[in-house]
Amino acid sequence: MFDAWFRQLSDLRGKDLLRVKGILNVAELQRPMVIHGVQHVWHEPEILPQWPSDSRSSKIVFIVRNLSLDALREALSSIRESFDHTKWTGLDRSEIDAIVADA
């Protein structure tokens, strides 16, 4: 689900995604998933052997141009709205705000 959203964001705004990296807490995994990419070039997600700290929160860093904070918030919010029918326990509003607060 996240992959589909991220690919769509990359297709639509890839030239403005100067760098994206993050560590994700995926409901189906006990270990963290790492993502990273630059513009339209994305590397396969990697599953780490263990969490690097006690925190199990997903964290994503976006370095962008010509992409407003509100647009990024809206795109992230759409994940939950699009997939409410699944068991996904994804991002709530406070997590979205925390992710993009430093954008």
Helices and strands as residue ranges (DSSP letters): H 2-13, G 14-16, E 17-24, E 33-38, E 41-42, E 46-47, E 59-64, H 69-82, H 93-100
